[in-house]
Amino acid sequence: MLKLYYNTISPHSRRVLVALLEKEIEAELVEIEFNGQPNRPELKKYHWFYN
């Protein structure tokens, strides 16, 4: 199943979520809290650029 890692204030993840809903694609939603620190080591594993 597709996973969407998102943050509620992120406009980028909201666009993806809307597209998934419009196309009726099921996805597991995993909320990530940034807390003002988007480059924490535990978050870098979710981003292709850092791998």
Buried (B, 14 or more C-beta within 10 A) or exposed (E): EEEBBBBEEBEEBEEBBEEBEEEEEEBEEEEBEEEEEEEEEEBEEEEEEEE
